[in-house]
């Protein structure tokens, strides 16, 4: 088995997504990927609400 290292310039999220299914490399990768997806959705929702507030107010 090779050594798993985060590539230069690679975010922790990208590293987790790349190795999500590798046992012992990422602790519960499926859960972490799900959390990253939820965070992205929340960030998009916040941006949408902020844009709407700027437009309306």
TORDREN-467422 format. One record per residue: residue number from 0; residue in one letter; x, y, z of N, C-alpha, C in turn. Coordinates in Angstrom, 1 decimal. Layout:
N
<site><resi>NUM</resi><resn>A</resn><n_X>X</n_X><n_Y>Y</n_Y><n_Z>Z</n_Z><ca_X>X</ca_X><ca_Y>Y</ca_Y><ca_Z>Z</ca_Z><c_X>X</c_X><c_Y>Y</c_Y><c_Z>Z</c_Z></site>
...
END
This chain:
57
<site><resi>0</resi><resn>X</resn><n_X>0.8</n_X><n_Y>-1.2</n_Y><n_Z>0.0</n_Z><ca_X>0.0</ca_X><ca_Y>0.0</ca_Y><ca_Z>0.0</ca_Z><c_X>0.9</c_X><c_Y>1.2</c_Y><c_Z>0.0</c_Z></site>
<site><resi>1</resi><resn>X</resn><n_X>0.5</n_X><n_Y>2.2</n_Y><n_Z>-0.8</n_Z><ca_X>1.3</ca_X><ca_Y>3.4</ca_Y><ca_Z>-0.9</ca_Z><c_X>1.0</c_X><c_Y>4.4</c_Y><c_Z>0.3</c_Z></site>
<site><resi>2</resi><resn>X</resn><n_X>1.8</n_X><n_Y>5.4</n_Y><n_Z>0.3</n_Z><ca_X>1.6</ca_X><ca_Y>6.4</ca_Y><ca_Z>1.3</ca_Z><c_X>0.6</c_X><c_Y>7.5</c_Y><c_Z>0.8</c_Z></site>
<site><resi>3</resi><resn>X</resn><n_X>-0.3</n_X><n_Y>7.8</n_Y><n_Z>1.6</n_Z><ca_X>-1.3</ca_X><ca_Y>8.8</ca_Y><ca_Z>1.2</ca_Z><c_X>-1.0</c_X><c_Y>10.1</c_Y><c_Z>1.7</c_Z></site>
<site><resi>4</resi><resn>X</resn><n_X>-0.7</n_X><n_Y>11.1</n_Y><n_Z>0.8</n_Z><ca_X>-0.4</ca_X><ca_Y>12.4</ca_Y><ca_Z>1.2</ca_Z><c_X>-1.3</c_X><c_Y>13.4</c_Y><c_Z>0.5</c_Z></site>
<site><resi>5</resi><resn>X</resn><n_X>-1.6</n_X><n_Y>14.5</n_Y><n_Z>1.2</n_Z><ca_X>-2.3</ca_X><ca_Y>15.5</ca_Y><ca_Z>0.6</ca_Z><c_X>-1.4</c_X><c_Y>16.2</c_Y><c_Z>-0.5</c_Z></site>
<site><resi>6</resi><resn>X</resn><n_X>-1.9</n_X><n_Y>16.4</n_Y><n_Z>-1.7</n_Z><ca_X>-1.1</ca_X><ca_Y>17.0</ca_Y><ca_Z>-2.7</ca_Z><c_X>-0.9</c_X><c_Y>18.5</c_Y><c_Z>-2.4</c_Z></site>
<site><resi>7</resi><resn>X</resn><n_X>0.1</n_X><n_Y>19.1</n_Y><n_Z>-2.9</n_Z><ca_X>0.3</ca_X><ca_Y>20.5</ca_Y><ca_Z>-2.8</ca_Z><c_X>-0.8</c_X><c_Y>21.3</c_Y><c_Z>-3.4</c_Z></site>
<site><resi>8</resi><resn>X</resn><n_X>-1.4</n_X><n_Y>22.2</n_Y><n_Z>-2.7</n_Z><ca_X>-2.5</ca_X><ca_Y>23.0</ca_Y><ca_Z>-3.3</ca_Z><c_X>-3.8</c_X><c_Y>22.3</c_Y><c_Z>-3.1</c_Z></site>
<site><resi>9</resi><resn>X</resn><n_X>-3.9</n_X><n_Y>21.1</n_Y><n_Z>-2.7</n_Z><ca_X>-5.1</ca_X><ca_Y>20.3</ca_Y><ca_Z>-2.5</ca_Z><c_X>-5.7</c_X><c_Y>20.6</c_Y><c_Z>-1.2</c_Z></site>
<site><resi>10</resi><resn>X</resn><n_X>-7.0</n_X><n_Y>20.9</n_Y><n_Z>-1.2</n_Z><ca_X>-7.7</ca_X><ca_Y>21.2</ca_Y><ca_Z>0.1</ca_Z><c_X>-8.0</c_X><c_Y>19.9</c_Y><c_Z>0.8</c_Z></site>
<site><resi>11</resi><resn>X</resn><n_X>-8.2</n_X><n_Y>20.1</n_Y><n_Z>2.1</n_Z><ca_X>-8.5</ca_X><ca_Y>18.9</ca_Y><ca_Z>2.9</ca_Z><c_X>-9.8</c_X><c_Y>18.2</c_Y><c_Z>2.3</c_Z></site>
<site><resi>12</resi><resn>X</resn><n_X>-10.7</n_X><n_Y>19.0</n_Y><n_Z>1.9</n_Z><ca_X>-12.0</ca_X><ca_Y>18.5</ca_Y><ca_Z>1.3</ca_Z><c_X>-11.7</c_X><c_Y>17.6</c_Y><c_Z>0.1</c_Z></site>
<site><resi>13</resi><resn>X</resn><n_X>-10.8</n_X><n_Y>18.2</n_Y><n_Z>-0.8</n_Z><ca_X>-10.4</ca_X><ca_Y>17.4</ca_Y><ca_Z>-2.0</ca_Z><c_X>-9.7</c_X><c_Y>16.1</c_Y><c_Z>-1.7</c_Z></site>
<site><resi>14</resi><resn>X</resn><n_X>-8.9</n_X><n_Y>16.2</n_Y><n_Z>-0.7</n_Z><ca_X>-8.2</ca_X><ca_Y>14.9</ca_Y><ca_Z>-0.2</ca_Z><c_X>-9.2</c_X><c_Y>13.9</c_Y><c_Z>0.3</c_Z></site>
<site><resi>15</resi><resn>X</resn><n_X>-10.1</n_X><n_Y>14.3</n_Y><n_Z>1.1</n_Z><ca_X>-11.1</ca_X><ca_Y>13.4</ca_Y><ca_Z>1.6</ca_Z><c_X>-12.0</c_X><c_Y>12.8</c_Y><c_Z>0.5</c_Z></site>
<site><resi>16</resi><resn>X</resn><n_X>-12.4</n_X><n_Y>13.7</n_Y><n_Z>-0.5</n_Z><ca_X>-13.2</ca_X><ca_Y>13.2</ca_Y><ca_Z>-1.6</ca_Z><c_X>-12.4</c_X><c_Y>12.2</c_Y><c_Z>-2.4</c_Z></site>
<site><resi>17</resi><resn>X</resn><n_X>-11.1</n_X><n_Y>12.4</n_Y><n_Z>-2.6</n_Z><ca_X>-10.3</ca_X><ca_Y>11.5</ca_Y><ca_Z>-3.4</ca_Z><c_X>-10.1</c_X><c_Y>10.2</c_Y><c_Z>-2.7</c_Z></site>
<site><resi>18</resi><resn>X</resn><n_X>-10.0</n_X><n_Y>10.2</n_Y><n_Z>-1.4</n_Z><ca_X>-9.7</ca_X><ca_Y>8.9</ca_Y><ca_Z>-0.6</ca_Z><c_X>-10.9</c_X><c_Y>8.5</c_Y><c_Z>0.2</c_Z></site>
<site><resi>19</resi><resn>X</resn><n_X>-12.1</n_X><n_Y>8.9</n_Y><n_Z>0.0</n_Z><ca_X>-13.3</ca_X><ca_Y>8.6</ca_Y><ca_Z>0.9</ca_Z><c_X>-13.5</c_X><c_Y>7.1</c_Y><c_Z>1.1</c_Z></site>
<site><resi>20</resi><resn>X</resn><n_X>-13.1</n_X><n_Y>6.3</n_Y><n_Z>0.1</n_Z><ca_X>-13.4</ca_X><ca_Y>4.9</ca_Y><ca_Z>0.3</ca_Z><c_X>-12.2</c_X><c_Y>4.0</c_Y><c_Z>0.7</c_Z></site>
<site><resi>21</resi><resn>X</resn><n_X>-11.1</n_X><n_Y>4.7</n_Y><n_Z>1.1</n_Z><ca_X>-9.9</ca_X><ca_Y>4.0</ca_Y><ca_Z>1.5</ca_Z><c_X>-9.9</c_X><c_Y>3.8</c_Y><c_Z>3.0</c_Z></site>
<site><resi>22</resi><resn>X</resn><n_X>-10.1</n_X><n_Y>2.6</n_Y><n_Z>3.4</n_Z><ca_X>-10.1</ca_X><ca_Y>2.3</ca_Y><ca_Z>4.8</ca_Z><c_X>-8.8</c_X><c_Y>2.7</c_Y><c_Z>5.5</c_Z></site>
<site><resi>23</resi><resn>X</resn><n_X>-8.9</n_X><n_Y>3.4</n_Y><n_Z>6.6</n_Z><ca_X>-7.7</ca_X><ca_Y>3.8</ca_Y><ca_Z>7.4</ca_Z><c_X>-7.1</c_X><c_Y>5.1</c_Y><c_Z>6.9</c_Z></site>
<site><resi>24</resi><resn>X</resn><n_X>-7.5</n_X><n_Y>5.5</n_Y><n_Z>5.7</n_Z><ca_X>-6.9</ca_X><ca_Y>6.8</ca_Y><ca_Z>5.2</ca_Z><c_X>-7.7</c_X><c_Y>8.0</c_Y><c_Z>5.7</c_Z></site>
<site><resi>25</resi><resn>X</resn><n_X>-9.0</n_X><n_Y>7.8</n_Y><n_Z>5.5</n_Z><ca_X>-10.0</ca_X><ca_Y>8.9</ca_Y><ca_Z>5.9</ca_Z><c_X>-10.9</c_X><c_Y>8.3</c_Y><c_Z>6.9</c_Z></site>
<site><resi>26</resi><resn>X</resn><n_X>-11.0</n_X><n_Y>8.8</n_Y><n_Z>8.1</n_Z><ca_X>-11.9</ca_X><ca_Y>8.3</ca_Y><ca_Z>9.1</ca_Z><c_X>-13.4</c_X><c_Y>8.6</c_Y><c_Z>8.7</c_Z></site>
<site><resi>27</resi><resn>X</resn><n_X>-14.1</n_X><n_Y>7.5</n_Y><n_Z>8.4</n_Z><ca_X>-15.5</ca_X><ca_Y>7.6</ca_Y><ca_Z>8.0</ca_Z><c_X>-15.7</c_X><c_Y>8.6</c_Y><c_Z>6.8</c_Z></site>
<site><resi>28</resi><resn>X</resn><n_X>-15.0</n_X><n_Y>8.3</n_Y><n_Z>5.7</n_Z><ca_X>-15.1</ca_X><ca_Y>9.1</ca_Y><ca_Z>4.5</ca_Z><c_X>-16.4</c_X><c_Y>9.4</c_Y><c_Z>4.0</c_Z></site>
<site><resi>29</resi><resn>X</resn><n_X>-17.3</n_X><n_Y>8.4</n_Y><n_Z>4.1</n_Z><ca_X>-18.7</ca_X><ca_Y>8.7</ca_Y><ca_Z>3.6</ca_Z><c_X>-19.4</c_X><c_Y>9.8</c_Y><c_Z>4.3</c_Z></site>
<site><resi>30</resi><resn>X</resn><n_X>-19.2</n_X><n_Y>9.8</n_Y><n_Z>5.7</n_Z><ca_X>-19.8</ca_X><ca_Y>10.8</ca_Y><ca_Z>6.5</ca_Z><c_X>-19.2</c_X><c_Y>12.1</c_Y><c_Z>6.2</c_Z></site>
<site><resi>31</resi><resn>X</resn><n_X>-17.9</n_X><n_Y>12.2</n_Y><n_Z>6.1</n_Z><ca_X>-17.2</ca_X><ca_Y>13.4</ca_Y><ca_Z>5.8</ca_Z><c_X>-17.6</c_X><c_Y>14.0</c_Y><c_Z>4.5</c_Z></site>
<site><resi>32</resi><resn>X</resn><n_X>-17.8</n_X><n_Y>13.2</n_Y><n_Z>3.4</n_Z><ca_X>-18.2</ca_X><ca_Y>13.7</ca_Y><ca_Z>2.1</ca_Z><c_X>-19.6</c_X><c_Y>14.2</c_Y><c_Z>2.2</c_Z></site>
<site><resi>33</resi><resn>X</resn><n_X>-20.5</n_X><n_Y>13.5</n_Y><n_Z>3.0</n_Z><ca_X>-21.8</ca_X><ca_Y>14.0</ca_Y><ca_Z>3.2</ca_Z><c_X>-21.9</c_X><c_Y>15.3</c_Y><c_Z>3.9</c_Z></site>
<site><resi>34</resi><resn>X</resn><n_X>-21.0</n_X><n_Y>15.5</n_Y><n_Z>4.9</n_Z><ca_X>-20.9</ca_X><ca_Y>16.8</ca_Y><ca_Z>5.6</ca_Z><c_X>-20.5</c_X><c_Y>17.9</c_Y><c_Z>4.6</c_Z></site>
<site><resi>35</resi><resn>X</resn><n_X>-19.4</n_X><n_Y>17.6</n_Y><n_Z>3.8</n_Z><ca_X>-19.0</ca_X><ca_Y>18.6</ca_Y><ca_Z>2.9</ca_Z><c_X>-20.1</c_X><c_Y>19.0</c_Y><c_Z>1.9</c_Z></site>
<site><resi>36</resi><resn>X</resn><n_X>-20.9</n_X><n_Y>18.0</n_Y><n_Z>1.4</n_Z><ca_X>-22.0</ca_X><ca_Y>18.3</ca_Y><ca_Z>0.5</ca_Z><c_X>-23.0</c_X><c_Y>19.2</c_Y><c_Z>1.2</c_Z></site>
<site><resi>37</resi><resn>X</resn><n_X>-23.3</n_X><n_Y>18.9</n_Y><n_Z>2.5</n_Z><ca_X>-24.3</ca_X><ca_Y>19.7</ca_Y><ca_Z>3.2</ca_Z><c_X>-23.8</c_X><c_Y>21.1</c_Y><c_Z>3.4</c_Z></site>
<site><resi>38</resi><resn>X</resn><n_X>-22.5</n_X><n_Y>21.3</n_Y><n_Z>3.7</n_Z><ca_X>-21.9</ca_X><ca_Y>22.6</ca_Y><ca_Z>3.9</ca_Z><c_X>-22.0</c_X><c_Y>23.4</c_Y><c_Z>2.6</c_Z></site>
<site><resi>39</resi><resn>X</resn><n_X>-21.7</n_X><n_Y>22.8</n_Y><n_Z>1.5</n_Z><ca_X>-21.8</ca_X><ca_Y>23.5</ca_Y><ca_Z>0.2</ca_Z><c_X>-23.2</c_X><c_Y>24.0</c_Y><c_Z>0.0</c_Z></site>
<site><resi>40</resi><resn>X</resn><n_X>-24.2</n_X><n_Y>23.1</n_Y><n_Z>0.3</n_Z><ca_X>-25.6</ca_X><ca_Y>23.5</ca_Y><ca_Z>0.1</ca_Z><c_X>-25.9</c_X><c_Y>24.6</c_Y><c_Z>1.0</c_Z></site>
<site><resi>41</resi><resn>X</resn><n_X>-25.5</n_X><n_Y>24.6</n_Y><n_Z>2.2</n_Z><ca_X>-25.8</ca_X><ca_Y>25.7</ca_Y><ca_Z>3.2</ca_Z><c_X>-25.1</c_X><c_Y>27.0</c_Y><c_Z>2.7</c_Z></site>
<site><resi>42</resi><resn>X</resn><n_X>-23.9</n_X><n_Y>26.9</n_Y><n_Z>2.3</n_Z><ca_X>-23.2</ca_X><ca_Y>28.1</ca_Y><ca_Z>1.8</ca_Z><c_X>-23.9</c_X><c_Y>28.7</c_Y><c_Z>0.6</c_Z></site>
<site><resi>43</resi><resn>X</resn><n_X>-24.4</n_X><n_Y>27.9</n_Y><n_Z>-0.3</n_Z><ca_X>-25.1</ca_X><ca_Y>28.3</ca_Y><ca_Z>-1.5</ca_Z><c_X>-26.4</c_X><c_Y>29.0</c_Y><c_Z>-1.0</c_Z></site>
<site><resi>44</resi><resn>X</resn><n_X>-27.1</n_X><n_Y>28.4</n_Y><n_Z>-0.1</n_Z><ca_X>-28.3</ca_X><ca_Y>29.0</ca_Y><ca_Z>0.5</ca_Z><c_X>-28.1</c_X><c_Y>30.4</c_Y><c_Z>1.1</c_Z></site>
<site><resi>45</resi><resn>X</resn><n_X>-27.0</n_X><n_Y>30.5</n_Y><n_Z>1.9</n_Z><ca_X>-26.6</ca_X><ca_Y>31.7</ca_Y><ca_Z>2.6</ca_Z><c_X>-26.4</c_X><c_Y>32.8</c_Y><c_Z>1.5</c_Z></site>
<site><resi>46</resi><resn>X</resn><n_X>-25.6</n_X><n_Y>32.4</n_Y><n_Z>0.5</n_Z><ca_X>-25.3</ca_X><ca_Y>33.4</ca_Y><ca_Z>-0.6</ca_Z><c_X>-26.5</c_X><c_Y>33.9</c_Y><c_Z>-1.3</c_Z></site>
<site><resi>47</resi><resn>X</resn><n_X>-27.5</n_X><n_Y>32.9</n_Y><n_Z>-1.5</n_Z><ca_X>-28.7</ca_X><ca_Y>33.3</ca_Y><ca_Z>-2.2</ca_Z><c_X>-29.5</c_X><c_Y>34.2</c_Y><c_Z>-1.3</c_Z></site>
<site><resi>48</resi><resn>X</resn><n_X>-29.6</n_X><n_Y>34.0</n_Y><n_Z>0.0</n_Z><ca_X>-30.4</ca_X><ca_Y>34.9</ca_Y><ca_Z>0.9</ca_Z><c_X>-29.7</c_X><c_Y>36.2</c_Y><c_Z>1.0</c_Z></site>
<site><resi>49</resi><resn>X</resn><n_X>-28.4</n_X><n_Y>36.3</n_Y><n_Z>1.1</n_Z><ca_X>-27.7</ca_X><ca_Y>37.5</ca_Y><ca_Z>1.1</ca_Z><c_X>-27.9</c_X><c_Y>38.4</c_Y><c_Z>-0.1</c_Z></site>
<site><resi>50</resi><resn>X</resn><n_X>-27.9</n_X><n_Y>37.7</n_Y><n_Z>-1.3</n_Z><ca_X>-28.1</ca_X><ca_Y>38.4</ca_Y><ca_Z>-2.5</ca_Z><c_X>-29.6</c_X><c_Y>38.9</c_Y><c_Z>-2.6</c_Z></site>
<site><resi>51</resi><resn>X</resn><n_X>-30.5</n_X><n_Y>38.2</n_Y><n_Z>-2.1</n_Z><ca_X>-31.9</ca_X><ca_Y>38.6</ca_Y><ca_Z>-2.1</ca_Z><c_X>-32.1</c_X><c_Y>39.8</c_Y><c_Z>-1.1</c_Z></site>
<site><resi>52</resi><resn>X</resn><n_X>-31.4</n_X><n_Y>39.7</n_Y><n_Z>0.0</n_Z><ca_X>-31.5</ca_X><ca_Y>40.8</ca_Y><ca_Z>1.0</ca_Z><c_X>-30.9</c_X><c_Y>42.1</c_Y><c_Z>0.4</c_Z></site>
<site><resi>53</resi><resn>X</resn><n_X>-29.8</n_X><n_Y>42.0</n_Y><n_Z>-0.3</n_Z><ca_X>-29.2</ca_X><ca_Y>43.2</ca_Y><ca_Z>-1.0</ca_Z><c_X>-30.2</c_X><c_Y>43.8</c_Y><c_Z>-2.0</c_Z></site>
<site><resi>54</resi><resn>X</resn><n_X>-30.8</n_X><n_Y>42.9</n_Y><n_Z>-2.7</n_Z><ca_X>-31.7</ca_X><ca_Y>43.3</ca_Y><ca_Z>-3.8</ca_Z><c_X>-33.0</c_X><c_Y>43.9</c_Y><c_Z>-3.2</c_Z></site>
<site><resi>55</resi><resn>X</resn><n_X>-33.5</n_X><n_Y>43.3</n_Y><n_Z>-2.1</n_Z><ca_X>-34.8</ca_X><ca_Y>43.8</ca_Y><ca_Z>-1.5</ca_Z><c_X>-34.6</c_X><c_Y>45.0</c_Y><c_Z>-0.6</c_Z></site>
<site><resi>56</resi><resn>X</resn><n_X>-33.4</n_X><n_Y>45.1</n_Y><n_Z>-0.1</n_Z><ca_X>-33.3</ca_X><ca_Y>46.1</ca_Y><ca_Z>1.0</ca_Z><c_X>-32.4</c_X><c_Y>47.2</c_Y><c_Z>0.9</c_Z></site>
END
